[in-house]
């Protein structure tokens, strides 16, 4: 038995070393720092009939084969701030955390809340679905200045003047146009209080849908009964709970979060084939997450908690909040028979109800039927990453648990997409295709955010359809 464990460990170590030192060939990447340089790159791509994938550099980029990758992370300037109108204009490469910190100095914020991956503006617009808001950054976005694929002259779109184009752009995975700048509406910065505690998953199943006045977050390893649960509510200054988190507590919390993230990565790389050691590391991760939550508890915070973008790996599902308890029971039973993939927790958070008048992106996963109007939950896991060489049958079996409770899977950099999948999960997919065909008939723009084919159209003679 000891020899078998040692051989498995050595095999996992060799695989990790191979992945570290076997670098895949890098695509041709351009880093324009101004509009003129970007126009030049796009013009050369049109002349050479080469497709271009434009990204912001913060989202895990899908493999690029034979295409030009344009990274806009160097276009990250603040272009304007109007305190009276409460609007801000920024270039596409600015990080949301940087923009949020700037706005906080004048007591303003974007309409975001909950745990949000720290994306650049263009990446956030392209993939959508951030935090506990059903419309993500879309509710704050007023207008954009863009370069359409067939022109070198910037144009401006807004929800009033170009509603179809805006609905195709947001959550459009970077395939409609190239964003040069974005104008956001800001709101008054109101801090929130966060209370975290340990509970049992059985209690959560019975009471999850009862608390509607606050945003809830949950970390749970299915092999244990304990969960870390956090409630976030608008700050009530009359209650006396107005103390900001002390600096030393922030440092300790950040260290605990880093330790949890590091433990997760080590577990995925080395120990997914060794259930016993994987379970031990998972417990270390759980303790670290609880320590981080405990340091944040009972203090006031900014409404957004930014996390690193590694949280975008794996899969996220949307489902009606009332269907969460039966899903947790099914996952608990499934994990008891399949312990190997469970090397990191499920992260669950409530999603606010969609308000009347909310902007509707064409290309964004939505729960169909009347259930889409009620409260929802988002469930994230990263149990089936390429490093773990998952069994496709096992993945399909686990995903069927979500399908049976009416769940819809959101975007993932590791998973294949197809027109059939998009048409089933996105009611506006056909409308998105019409806008894409109008704006980019030669398929100049591809998506650097997903694998597979989002849109295919016969191109000029001598070229291939984009994928």
C-alpha positions in Angstrom: 0.0 0.0 0.0 2.8 2.4 0.9 4.7 1.6 -2.3 1.5 2.3 -4.3 1.0 5.7 -2.6 4.6 6.6 -3.2 4.4 5.7 -6.9 1.2 7.7 -7.3 2.9 10.7 -5.6 6.0 10.4 -7.9 3.7 10.1 -11.0 1.7 13.2 -10.0 5.0 15.1 -9.3 6.4 14.2 -12.8 3.1 15.4 -14.4 3.3 18.7 -12.6 7.0 19.2 -13.6 6.1 18.4 -17.2 3.3 21.0 -17.2 5.6 23.7 -15.7 8.5 23.3 -18.1 6.6 22.3 -21.3 5.5 25.7 -22.5 3.0 25.8 -25.3 3.8 28.1 -28.2 2.6 31.6 -27.6 0.3 33.2 -30.2 1.3 36.5 -31.8 0.2 39.0 -29.2 -0.1 42.8 -29.5 -0.3 45.2 -26.6 -1.5 48.6 -28.0 -1.3 51.5 -25.6 -3.4 53.9 -27.6 -6.3 54.0 -30.2 -3.9 54.6 -33.1 -1.9 51.5 -32.4 -5.1 49.4 -32.1 -6.5 50.8 -35.4 -3.2 49.8 -37.1 -3.3 46.2 -35.8 -7.0 45.8 -36.9 -6.3 47.3 -40.3 -3.4 44.9 -41.0 -5.6 42.0 -39.8 -8.3 43.0 -42.3 -5.8 43.3 -45.1 -4.4 39.9 -44.4 -7.8 38.3 -43.8 -6.6 37.1 -40.3 -9.1 36.9 -37.4 -8.4 38.8 -34.2 -9.2 38.0 -30.6 -9.4 41.1 -28.4 -9.1 40.6 -24.6 -8.3 42.5 -21.5 -5.7 40.3 -20.1 -7.4 39.4 -16.8 -9.6 36.5 -17.9 -8.0 33.1 -18.5 -7.5 33.2 -22.3 -8.6 30.3 -24.4 -6.0 28.7 -26.7 -5.3 30.8 -29.9 -4.4 28.9 -33.1 -3.5 30.9 -36.1 -5.2 34.1 -34.9 -3.8 37.4 -33.6 -4.3 38.1 -29.9 -4.8 41.8 -29.0 -4.4 42.5 -25.3 -5.7 45.9 -24.1 -4.4 45.9 -20.6 -2.1 48.8 -21.3 -5.0 51.0 -22.3 -6.0 51.6 -18.7 -6.4 55.4 -18.2 -9.2 57.2 -16.5 -10.7 59.5 -19.1 -13.3 61.5 -17.2 -15.2 61.8 -13.9 -18.3 63.9 -13.5 -19.3 64.3 -9.8 -22.5 66.1 -10.5 -23.8 63.6 -13.0 -22.1 60.7 -11.2 -20.6 59.2 -14.3 -17.1 57.9 -15.0 -15.3 57.2 -18.3 -12.5 54.7 -18.5 -10.4 52.9 -21.1 -11.0 49.2 -21.5 -7.9 47.9 -19.8 -8.5 49.4 -16.3 -9.1 46.8 -13.6 -12.4 47.0 -11.7 -10.6 47.1 -8.4 -8.6 50.2 -9.5 -11.7 51.9 -10.8 -13.6 51.0 -7.6 -10.8 52.4 -5.4 -10.7 55.7 -7.4 -14.5 56.1 -7.1 -14.4 55.3 -3.3 -12.2 58.4 -2.8 -15.2 60.6 -3.9 -17.7 58.3 -2.1 -19.0 56.7 -5.3 -19.2 53.1 -6.5 -20.3 51.0 -9.4 -23.6 49.0 -9.2 -21.8 45.8 -8.1 -21.9 43.7 -4.9 -20.7 40.5 -3.4 -17.6 38.5 -4.4 -16.4 39.8 -7.8 -13.4 38.6 -9.9 -11.0 41.5 -10.5 -11.4 41.8 -14.3 -10.5 44.5 -16.6 -13.4 46.6 -17.9 -13.4 45.0 -21.4 -13.3 41.5 -19.9 -16.1 42.3 -17.5 -18.3 43.7 -20.3 -17.5 40.7 -22.5 -18.4 37.9 -20.1 -20.9 39.6 -17.9 -22.5 38.0 -14.8 -20.5 39.5 -11.9 -21.2 39.1 -8.2 -24.7 39.0 -6.8 -26.3 41.2 -9.5 -28.1 39.3 -12.2 -27.1 41.9 -14.8 -23.5 42.3 -13.5 -21.8 45.4 -14.8 -24.5 46.0 -17.4 -26.8 47.9 -15.0 -24.0 50.6 -14.6 -23.0 50.8 -18.2 -24.4 53.9 -20.0 -22.5 54.0 -23.3 -19.4 52.8 -25.1 -17.1 54.1 -27.8 -16.1 51.3 -30.1 -14.3 50.4 -33.3 -16.6 48.3 -35.5 -14.8 45.5 -37.4 -15.2 47.1 -40.8 -14.2 50.7 -39.9 -11.3 52.7 -38.5 -13.6 55.5 -37.2 -14.9 55.3 -33.6 -18.6 55.3 -33.0 -20.6 55.7 -29.8 -23.4 53.4 -28.7 -25.8 53.8 -25.8 -28.8 51.9 -24.5 -31.1 54.7 -25.9 -29.5 55.1 -29.4 -28.3 51.5 -30.1 -30.2 49.0 -27.8 -29.6 46.0 -30.1 -25.9 46.7 -30.4 -25.5 47.1 -26.7 -27.4 43.9 -25.9 -25.2 42.1 -28.3 -22.0 43.7 -26.9 -22.5 42.9 -23.2 -21.8 39.3 -22.4 -21.0 38.8 -26.1 -17.6 37.2 -25.4 -15.7 39.9 -27.4 -17.0 39.0 -30.8 -19.2 42.1 -31.7 -16.8 45.1 -31.6 -13.7 46.5 -30.0 -14.4 48.7 -26.9 -12.3 51.9 -26.8 -13.9 53.4 -23.7 -16.8 52.8 -21.4 -19.0 55.3 -19.5 -20.6 54.1 -16.3 -23.2 55.5 -14.0 -22.1 55.6 -10.4 -24.1 55.4 -7.2 -23.5 56.7 -3.7 -21.1 54.4 -1.8 -23.0 52.7 1.0 -21.0 50.3 3.1 -22.2 46.9 4.2 -21.9 44.7 7.3 -20.8 41.1 7.1 -21.5 38.4 9.7 -19.9 35.0 9.2 -20.3 31.8 11.3 -20.0 28.0 11.1 -23.2 26.0 10.5 -24.3 22.6 9.4 -25.3 21.9 5.9 -28.6 20.4 7.1 -29.5 23.7 8.8 -28.6 25.5 5.6 -30.9 23.3 3.6 -33.8 24.1 5.9 -33.2 27.9 6.2 -31.4 29.1 3.1 -34.5 30.6 1.4 -35.9 32.2 4.5 -33.5 35.2 4.8 -34.3 37.5 1.9 -33.0 40.8 3.4 -29.3 40.1 2.9 -26.9 38.6 0.4 -25.7 35.2 1.5 -22.5 33.3 0.7 -21.6 29.7 1.5 -18.4 27.6 1.3 -19.0 23.9 1.6 -16.9 20.7 1.1 -19.4 17.9 0.5 -17.5 15.4 2.6 -18.2 17.4 5.8 -21.3 18.6 7.6 -19.7 22.0 8.4 -20.1 25.1 6.2 -18.9 28.7 6.3 -21.8 31.0 5.8 -21.7 34.8 5.5 -24.6 37.3 5.5 -24.0 40.7 4.0 -26.5 43.5 4.7 -26.6 47.3 4.1 -25.0 49.1 7.0 -27.5 50.2 9.6 -25.8 53.1 11.3 -28.4 53.2 14.1 -27.2 49.7 15.2 -23.8 51.0 16.2 -22.0 48.5 13.9 -20.0 51.0 12.0 -16.4 50.0 12.7 -14.2 49.4 9.7 -12.0 46.3 9.7 -8.7 47.0 11.4 -5.6 47.0 9.3 -4.0 44.0 11.1 -7.2 42.0 10.7 -7.2 42.7 6.9 -3.6 41.5 6.7 -4.4 38.3 8.6 -7.6 37.8 6.5 -5.6 38.2 3.2 -3.0 35.8 4.4 -5.7 33.2 5.2 -7.3 33.7 1.8 -3.9 33.3 0.1 -3.2 30.1 2.1 -6.6 28.7 1.0 -5.9 29.5 -2.6 -2.4 28.1 -2.5 -3.6 24.9 -0.8 -6.3 24.5 -3.5 -3.8 24.8 -6.3 -1.4 22.3 -4.7 -4.3 19.9 -4.1 -5.4 20.1 -7.7 -1.9 19.7 -9.1 -0.6 16.8 -6.9 -3.2 15.0 -4.8 -6.5 14.6 -6.8 -5.5 10.9 -7.4 -4.8 10.4 -3.7 -8.2 10.8 -1.8 -6.7 10.6 1.7 -4.1 13.3 1.2 -6.5 15.4 -0.9 -9.0 15.3 2.0 -6.4 16.4 4.5 -5.4 19.4 2.3 -9.1 20.2 1.8 -9.5 20.5 5.5 -6.6 22.9 5.7 -8.3 24.9 3.0 -11.6 24.9 4.9 -9.9 26.1 8.1 -8.1 28.9 6.1 -11.4 30.1 4.6 -13.2 30.1 7.9 -10.3 32.1 9.4 -10.5 34.7 6.6 -14.3 34.9 7.0 -13.9 35.3 10.8 -11.5 38.2 10.4 -14.1 40.0 8.1 -17.1 39.3 10.4 -18.8 42.0 12.4 -17.1 44.9 10.5 -18.2 47.3 7.8 -16.9 46.8 4.3 -17.0 48.0 0.7 -20.0 46.3 -1.0 -17.6 44.6 -3.4 -15.0 42.0 -2.4 -12.6 41.5 -5.3 -11.0 38.1 -5.7 -8.3 36.9 -8.1 -9.5 35.6 -11.5 -8.6 32.0 -10.8 -12.1 31.8 -9.4 -13.3 32.0 -13.0 -11.9 28.5 -13.7 -14.3 25.6 -13.2 -18.0 26.0 -13.7 -20.8 28.3 -12.4 -24.4 27.4 -12.5 -27.6 29.5 -12.0 -30.7 27.8 -10.5 -33.8 28.9 -8.7 -33.1 29.5 -5.0 -35.9 27.2 -3.9 -34.2 24.3 -5.8 -30.9 24.6 -3.8 -31.7 22.3 -0.9 -32.5 19.2 -3.0 -29.4 19.9 -5.1 -27.2 20.0 -2.0 -28.6 16.6 -0.9 -27.9 15.1 -4.3 -24.3 16.5 -4.4 -23.7 15.1 -0.9 -24.8 11.6 -2.0 -22.8 11.9 -5.2 -19.6 13.0 -3.5 -19.7 10.1 -1.1 -19.5 7.7 -4.0 -17.0 9.8 -6.0 -14.5 11.4 -3.5 -11.6 11.9 -5.9 -12.7 15.1 -7.7 -13.7 16.9 -4.6 -10.4 18.8 -3.9 -11.9 22.3 -3.4 -15.2 23.7 -2.1 -18.5 24.6 -3.6 -19.0 28.3 -3.4 -22.7 29.4 -3.4 -24.2 32.8 -3.3 -27.6 34.3 -3.7 -28.4 36.4 -6.8 -30.7 39.4 -6.5 -34.0 39.3 -8.3 -33.9 40.9 -11.8 -35.6 44.3 -11.6 -38.1 45.6 -14.2 -36.1 47.7 -16.7 -32.9 45.8 -16.2 -30.8 45.6 -19.4 -31.1 42.2 -21.1 -27.9 40.9 -22.8 -28.6 38.7 -25.9 -25.7 36.3 -25.1 -26.0 35.6 -21.4 -27.2 32.3 -19.8 -30.7 32.7 -18.3 -33.1 30.4 -16.5 -36.1 29.9 -18.7 -39.7 30.3 -17.7 -41.3 32.1 -14.8 -38.6 30.9 -12.4 -36.1 33.3 -13.9 -38.0 36.2 -12.2 -37.6 34.9 -8.7 -34.5 34.8 -6.4 -31.7 32.7 -7.7 -28.5 31.1 -6.5 -25.1 30.8 -8.2 -23.1 27.6 -7.5 -19.4 27.4 -8.4 -16.9 24.5 -8.4 -13.6 23.6 -10.0 -13.5 19.8 -9.7 -13.0 19.0 -13.4 -10.1 21.0 -14.6 -7.7 19.9 -17.4 -5.0 19.2 -14.8 -7.1 16.5 -13.2 -7.9 14.7 -16.5 -11.5 14.2 -15.6 -13.6 11.3 -16.8 -16.2 12.8 -19.3 -18.8 10.3 -18.0 -18.2 11.5 -14.5 -18.5 15.1 -15.5 -21.8 14.4 -17.4 -23.1 12.5 -14.4 -22.4 15.4 -12.0 -23.8 18.0 -14.4 -27.0 16.0 -14.7 -27.7 16.8 -11.0 -27.9 20.5 -11.9 -30.0 19.9 -15.0 -32.6 18.0 -12.9 -33.2 21.0 -10.7 -33.5 23.5 -13.6 -29.9 24.8 -13.5 -28.2 26.6 -16.4 -24.4 26.5 -16.7 -22.6 29.9 -17.2 -19.4 30.7 -19.1 -16.3 28.7 -18.5 -12.9 29.1 -20.1 -12.2 25.3 -19.9 -15.5 24.0 -21.4 -16.6 23.7 -25.1 -19.4 25.8 -26.4 -21.5 25.3 -29.5 -24.4 27.0 -31.3 -26.7 24.3 -29.9 -25.6 24.9 -26.4 -26.0 28.6 -26.8 -29.4 28.4 -28.3 -30.6 26.2 -25.4 -29.2 28.4 -22.6 -29.5 31.9 -24.2 -32.9 32.9 -25.4 -31.4 35.9 -27.3 -28.8 33.9 -29.2 -30.5 34.2 -32.6 -30.8 38.0 -32.1 -27.1 38.1 -31.2 -26.2 36.2 -34.4 -28.1 38.8 -36.5 -26.2 41.7 -35.0 -22.9 39.8 -35.4 -23.6 39.2 -39.1 -24.5 42.9 -39.6 -21.4 44.3 -37.9 -18.8 41.7 -38.8 -19.8 40.0 -42.1 -16.2 38.9 -42.7 -15.8 37.4 -39.2 -12.8 39.5 -38.3 -13.4 39.2 -34.5 -13.2 35.9 -32.7 -13.5 35.1 -29.0 -10.5 34.7 -26.7 -12.8 33.7 -23.8 -14.1 30.2 -24.6 -13.3 27.0 -26.6 -15.5 26.0 -29.5 -17.6 27.8 -32.0 -19.9 30.7 -31.1 -20.7 31.9 -34.7 -19.9 30.6 -38.1 -20.4 32.3 -41.4 -19.1 31.7 -45.0 -16.2 34.1 -45.4 -14.5 35.5 -48.4 -12.9 32.9 -50.8 -9.6 31.5 -49.4 -10.4 31.9 -45.7 -11.8 29.7 -43.0 -14.8 30.2 -40.7 -13.9 31.4 -37.3 -14.1 29.2 -34.2 
